[in-house]
Amino acid sequence: MTVLSDSASRTPPLGVSSLNGKSGSGGGGALVRRLRTSAPVLPFLSYVILVLGVPTVAIINYAFRSNSGHFTWQNIHTILSGGQFRTGFETSLKLALVTAIIPGILGTFIAYAISTSSHAPFKRISAATSGVLAQFGGVNLAFMFIASFGFVGVATKWLNAIGVDPWSHGFDLYKFWGVAFVYMYFQIPLMVLIITPAFAGLHPAWREAAENLGASRWRYWRHVGIPVLTPAILGSMFLLFGSGFSAYATAEALTTGTISITPIQIGSILQGNVIAGENNIAYALAFAMIVILLITVVGYVLLRRRTSRWLR
Amino acid sequence: MALATDSLTTIGSDSQSLGGAPVVFDNLTRRFGATTALDRLSLDIAPGELVALLGPSGCGKTTALRVLAGFDRPDNGRVLVDGKDVSHVPAQRRDMGMVFQSYSLFPNMNARDNVAFGLQIRHQRASQRRAKASELLDLVGLADHVTKYPHQLSGGQQQRVALARALAIEPRVLLLDEPLSALDAKVRAELRDQIRALQQRLAITTVFVTHDQEEAMSMADRVCVMLQGRVEQVATPSVLYSQPATPFVGQFVGVSSRVAVTRHGDHVEVLGREVPIRGDLNAVPAGELEALLRPEDLNVVVNPSGLGVVTHRSFLGATTRIGVGIAGANLRVDVRSTHADDLELGTRVDVSVNARDVLVTTPRPTN
């Protein structure tokens, strides 16, 4: 049997090392080539180091320091051992989970509807709207919801006029589910934005091949469509989780800091609003957030790698 | 790579042959808006026959295949398989195996699961379908790759898996939609031979869509040349080449040169010789005419006072193709390579016609 290989493409290009009679990727020539090809990304790399790398190192450093500057595990122990910080952490995780799973599912269905629509203007408008709404957070969003769904909001009044009063049925815009409701406003379009390319990567010929082999539409989705999309959907949910876990401004503006979630607790400590002189607890909380977000990003990257292999 | 046809034990029924069904395209018409993709297309395909649909892009060949597969519905006309009208039968109930241009293997399944997919849909037992899938992969020379995923296979290997997958359901009609066009030349030639050998071995009715005349001519029992949704000619490759029914077929299939001619009744004068006109004389257009001449219809000899000049030469192995500029025409003439040494560029030559008859057409419009 002929073994089909792309050995030709693996032949190292003629470079400094090969001219010197060396082989392989080692040697100064390879390093120079690598540096040369990396040059265009150096400004961005510098920016990332400055605004992400340096603060991260500083946070890690302070997270393990006492007020007197000595190394300690006490800060980590404090936030994990119970009390308000642990409650805040648990609430943040719960909020992130809720605002990852529900928008993840809804966003997937919306993306499916967009990708299967043959109406080009609908596709364009949906993509543009998702792009805008996914970025619409913070104080503006909080104000919009207060004005709409607050106790005397416009939408609340309309609902009251038709005999529906969400506030008397347990809804409270300024508590956990209210915040989650507001987060979904930008999490759903974010999901649509992230997952739509994955739907576009589903080759129509796969469906035709399945049909040709006798599969119904449902069996195509069960055996091919859903398994192929699952890593992309889960990966996107990881991103939503990270987004929901780290969001600060919207919750702060909406609840004026009354909801106990980690980003608000960090803000309160650093502003000296709660207990002055416990800044290192805030750094420990920030460190814990970094760990969670790191896990999220690794999960996303691993799932994305599999997806990109399938949906290329 | 040799096909492991000896290992074929469970494919097909008693005689290791799937047996093909006759296929009929009956007056098919398919329109997309203002475009007519199929224009009253009719074609009969015998059981076990391999027919290639050949034509330029947009001629309707892929539409015809998709209508046969059930992915598209004709506006008019019928598709008959084994005498039954399947025009309104959904694709999943047609029992046809199809190999796509883009392989279309399911990326979340390894080679064996891809091949076994159709059997799984048919509720075959897991052990049976694994055994059959492995056997088919062995048949296409991929016994060592059963657990590999599509992204771990080369293009040629993926297309072999796709072929095995299409055969696994024991279809009575095999549809090949430009299955070789995404492959490099060497793999294409190899796979072409393998598909043909397998098709003949299994005697399965096969419809093969291609725009590559070499592929069509080398694989098909008959070639159906299409243009603008219509059949121009259906014939064996040799007839198609030697007796093209229309100027389009003469131009599209094989190499031909055009030379201005003068009509004298049922003859034309070509390069100083009277040659009978081929085909229906009533269909010959009035006015200026050109003859289509194959490279082997012409002879060339060196003559220092000849009217032709060698302008080009291409070594093709046993023959060398000589380009000759003469009387405003560029003729292509095949000569034996052993006799081509004297025909250097710029050499003056005489060109004569040795064809029994010629196809004539109107001159190409000039810009």
Chai-1 contact restraints between the chains, C-beta under 6 A:
chainA,res_idxA,chainB,res_idxB,connection_type,confidence,min_distance_angstrom,max_distance_angstrom,comment,restraint_id
A,M1,B,M1,contact,1.0,0.0,6.0,A-B,restraint_1
A,M1,B,G141,contact,1.0,0.0,6.0,A-B,restraint_2
A,T2,B,M1,contact,1.0,0.0,6.0,A-B,restraint_3
A,L4,B,S154,contact,1.0,0.0,6.0,A-B,restraint_4
A,L4,B,G156,contact,1.0,0.0,6.0,A-B,restraint_5
A,L4,B,Q157,contact,1.0,0.0,6.0,A-B,restraint_6
A,A205,B,F100,contact,1.0,0.0,6.0,A-B,restraint_7
A,A205,B,S102,contact,1.0,0.0,6.0,A-B,restraint_8
A,A205,B,S104,contact,1.0,0.0,6.0,A-B,restraint_9
A,W206,B,S104,contact,1.0,0.0,6.0,A-B,restraint_10
A,E208,B,F71,contact,1.0,0.0,6.0,A-B,restraint_11
A,A209,B,S104,contact,1.0,0.0,6.0,A-B,restraint_12
A,E211,B,A91,contact,1.0,0.0,6.0,A-B,restraint_13
A,E211,B,Q92,contact,1.0,0.0,6.0,A-B,restraint_14
A,N212,B,A91,contact,1.0,0.0,6.0,A-B,restraint_15
A,N212,B,M98,contact,1.0,0.0,6.0,A-B,restraint_16
A,L213,B,F117,contact,1.0,0.0,6.0,A-B,restraint_17
A,L213,B,G118,contact,1.0,0.0,6.0,A-B,restraint_18
A,L213,B,I121,contact,1.0,0.0,6.0,A-B,restraint_19
A,G214,B,Q92,contact,1.0,0.0,6.0,A-B,restraint_20
A,G214,B,G118,contact,1.0,0.0,6.0,A-B,restraint_21
A,G214,B,I121,contact,1.0,0.0,6.0,A-B,restraint_22
A,A215,B,I121,contact,1.0,0.0,6.0,A-B,restraint_23
A,V224,B,F106,contact,1.0,0.0,6.0,A-B,restraint_24
A,P227,B,N108,contact,1.0,0.0,6.0,A-B,restraint_25
A,V228,B,N108,contact,1.0,0.0,6.0,A-B,restraint_26
A,R309,B,H151,contact,1.0,0.0,6.0,A-B,restraint_27
A,W310,B,P107,contact,1.0,0.0,6.0,A-B,restraint_28
